Amino acid sequence: MANNSDIVQSVKKADFNKCEELLLLFEKTLPTEKVLFTDFQGKVLASSNSFIKEGSDLSIFPYVKKALNGKSNFGFDSLDSISFAEFYSSPIYDENKDIIGTIVLCYELTGKGFVELIHGYGIECTIFKNDERVASTIAEVVGTKIHNEKVIKTVLEEGKVYVGGVSVNKKDYYSVYAPLRNEDGSIAGMFFVAQEKKIVQNVTRSILRIIIPICALISLILIFTLLRQSVHNLHIFKQKNDQLRQQVNWDVLTKANTRLFGTEELKHCLENFKKGFPSPAIMMLDVDKFKFVNDTYGHEAGDKVLRSIVEALYKNCRSSDKIIRWGGDEFIGIFDGMKAEVCGEFAKKILSSVESLHHEINGKPFVVTVSIGFAYFSDSDISYKDVLARADEALYKSKKKGRNSFTIAD
């Protein structure tokens, strides 16, 4: 879309009439309610049905701001008269690959068309902006806030899906609440789908556990496909998702996995352990005297040290092993199938590999070492944090032993 010559020329010349013609074409061919063009400064050139005044400065609107910086993005927000909508914004490049403006597509989630579309599947639905109901098929709830603390904690705070019974306007529902996430992972609101209990009172509980999530899935798919399939074909959309997944899963500096990825992996490992699967070995690794490295040789040198350590770790790992940058100079490893009696030899290989790395700044060589702690899940563990606490305690013991050593928790 950003390479279309008609768009490029219209935006480059700030041709209002031509932009208006293109907007009419978009409205006929794309299942999106509103479209607008901005110039390279973020000022509106034209918008469908003039929902944003020509010349309005949108440079601080987060989705336009990111697009002007060369990043296609999406998320949920309010804009002018639009109370809550999903936005997709993309930069427009000229033939020299310079950004000359942006295109923004909007699907208003509070519009009657969207709510009626979901209702057509025979289920009730409500859209929340944070904890406030901004659109609903249920009468007289728009503008009210949810007071169910369990739903708020599960969905808005923890970002999980909530499935269970709720009461709205003195009616009981089988329901599913799912978070509406922005591109950066932050939670903008919730999506609620439900069926009144009296309608499904003859359906067994086991069947309900299948039906309701399917209803939620259908509805959520509608939300995300209505807009995104309109701005990219499936191939382009897959590329965007892959790029986003890379950003979420991989640390840019070290090429290790991110803490967000690691948290989900640890939760999954604990769930499997509770089901009877063997615990993986959980390693916590910390760079010895890393502050001294940064203070003495500079942060650029510190960055190079971290990258080289991660490379050394990967050289000693299997393809199934996970190395996660937990924060700063602290890393976590997840090693499926690694028994305690093997950890010692594995740890020695890591210590030796890291210590043998060649570091040099301004002709001055220096050596960096690491300390390691290993732990395994226990039957008493309630959270993944429990095993990390034991690994951290083992790491601390390694530090006390003089660093450049390992300890396996009891």
Sequence and secondary structure as in RCSB ss.txt:
>XXXX:A:sequence
MANNSDIVQSVKKADFNKCEELLLLFEKTLPTEKVLFTDFQGKVLASSNSFIKEGSDLSIFPYVKKALNGKSNFG
FDSLDSISFAEFYSSPIYDENKDIIGTIVLCYELTGKGFVELIHGYGIECTIFKNDERVASTIAEVVGTKIHNEK
VIKTVLEEGKVYVGGVSVNKKDYYSVYAPLRNEDGSIAGMFFVAQEKKIVQNVTRSILRIIIPICALISLILIFT
LLRQSVHNLHIFKQKNDQLRQQVNWDVLTKANTRLFGTEELKHCLENFKKGFPSPAIMMLDVDKFKFVNDTYGHE
AGDKVLRSIVEALYKNCRSSDKIIRWGGDEFIGIFDGMKAEVCGEFAKKILSSVESLHHEINGKPFVVTVSIGFA
YFSDSDISYKDVLARADEALYKSKKKGRNSFTIAD
>XXXX:A:secstr
 TT HHHHHHHHTT HHHHHHHHHHHHHHSS SEEEEEETTSBEEEEGGGSS TT B TTSHHHHHHHTT  EEE
EEEETTEEEEEEEEEEEE TTS EEEEEEEEEETTSHHHHHHHHTTT EEEEEETTEEEEESSTT TT B   HH
HIIIIIIT   EEEEEEETTEEEEEEEEEEE TTS EEEEEEEEEEGGGSTTS HHHHHHHHHHHHHHHHHHHHH
HHHHHHS HHHHHHHHHHHHHHHHB TTT SB HHHHHHHHHHHHHHHHTT    EEEEEEETTHHHHHHHH HH
HHHHHHHHHHHHHHHTS TT EEEEEETTEEEEEETT  HHHHHHHHHHHHHHHHT  EEETTEEE   EEEEEE
   TT  SHHHHHHHHHHHHHHHHHTTSS EEE  
